[in-house]
Amino acid sequence: MRTRAALLCAAAAAAVLAGSVTAVPAQAARPAGLGWKKCGTSAYPRLQCASLKVPLDHARPSGRQITLALSRVPHTARTSQGPLLVNPGGPGGSGLALAGAVASGLPKSVAARYDVIGFDPRGVGRSRPALDCVPGHFTPVRPDSVPVTPALERTNLDRARTFAAACGRKYADLLPYLDTVSAAQDLDAVRRALGAPRISYFGYSYGTYLGAVYAKLFPQRVHRLVLDSIVDPTGVWYRDNLGQDYAFDDRHRALMAWIARYDTTYGLGRDPDRIEARWYAMRAALAKKPAGGRVGAAELEDTFMSGAYFNGYWPSLAEAFAAYVHRKDTGPLVRTYRNIAAVDAAGDNGYSVYTAVQCRDAAWPRDWNRWRADGWDVYAKAPVMAWNNAWYNAPCAFWPTGPRRQVDIANRALPPALLFQATHDAATPYPGGVTVHRLLARSSLVVEEGGGNHGITLSGNTCLDKHLAAYLDRGTVPRGAGPADAVCAKSPDPKPLQGKSAPTTSRASALHGLLGFRP
């Protein structure tokens, strides 16, 4: 459940954070103040920023303090519904710019009644300290992800062990406190600093799990709860990642079918199976001779995985695929990798937090034989990302910090929550949404039928967004029979790019540039 590298913190990077305050211990009633200062960007000019000190260990509120970076778009209406905290997923995703995206994406009358609060969770981005276990861990070209020889398996295993060991050496004092429970306790420290008796929360991807854990720990503090693209809490995190592999493969084949529909544009054929065979031939060729010395087999997988999260990338992926097949032109492929998959310093930070949180949250198999057997079993049925995903998570087999006790998020004490899920979401497959709908009493589930994007609200689907606005405005939730309380038609698939034009910037593409990959 992966953090996207290239665009993860791009809009947030311009924010200049200022001011700090010591968090009030949980037992205290007096809220601390926050020194908000202007930090607007061209995209979100109304953003304000502050920082907040919180305990590293919430069981020792007077002990060592760490700093959380916060952002805000303040309410403008005469009356307010209080804070709306937003999170883009990951774990490891920066939420500073997401406050601006959510505030501008909601209807003005709804956004005007909330202080929309973004934050970098502990260890992330502009929060301090920020993790970076192995700078340049994803520098191309990485080893082929499919361990067809013992030497390849050893090389990939060495990379995973080295990463885990480096995190243990550099951050031994932090790793025991990088987990979802600690992050949820941070959210309540933010609530207290804001002086709010309750908060609303809106999370995407991994952010749905963070929100559900917060609601379990502090149900009386929840005003509204929105979860979009929902993690299955019963599978965190090993089984959830195996489940992803099958869904990623389905989504990859959906891209092949889309390319087949536009054979007159791409010239790759009208049979999706044969197009997929050409894709695997391209992968094999890049494993031997990486494109531009940068895009080998593993980088190709990273690039096309982006299309599993957001079909707005499909036209660029198809053009790069066609250019390589027809002309051995590697330029479009290298540019597409650089634009949507290459890992920069923000991505190194995001991956470090991703591993720290997931490896600490729950127990992972410590016997590599289990990973090997499961990896080959999945690969036989769903090969496209099976081993790429396994190596991404493999540091957890060697993690220096043991697991916390897993959280049961079942909750009967909450007000009605609103859940959103696409039926063909690859990163957080549909059954997770159904499971959380069952576990959160009085929740309502809105389904995008046939949709495959990850993160579906505020992306241009007016049916979904009407449900979101009604809930945030009035607390209104749909009620229906069956697993779904309401069903919306999916957003249309993209069209091929026209001529040499670049992809059109849309609200959906802007949002997906902020959301975490592999939630």
Secondary structure, DSSP 8 states (H G I E B T S, - for coil): ----SSSTTTTGGG-------B---TT--S------EE---SS-TT-EEEEEEEESSTTSTTS-EEEEEEEEE---SSS---EEEEE--TTT---HHHHHHHHHHS-HHHHTTSEEEEEE-TTSTTSBS---SSTTTT-S----SS--SHHHHHHHHHHHHHHHHHHHHH-TTTGGG-SHHHHHHHHHHHHHHHT-S-EEEEEETHHHHHHHHHHHH-GGGEEEEEEES---GGGTTHHHHHHHHHHHHHHHHHHHHHHHHTHHHH-S-S-HHHHHHHHHHHHHHHHHS-BTTTB-HHHHHHHHHHHHH-GGGHHHHHHHHHHHHHH---HHHHHHHHHHT---HHHHHHHHHHHHHHHHHS-----HHHHHHHHHHHHHH--TTHHHHHHHHGGGGG-SS---------BSSS---EEEEETT-SSS-HHHHHHHHHHBTT-EEEEEET---SS-TTSS-HHHHHHHHHHHHH------SSS-SEEEE---------TT------HHHHHHTTS-S--
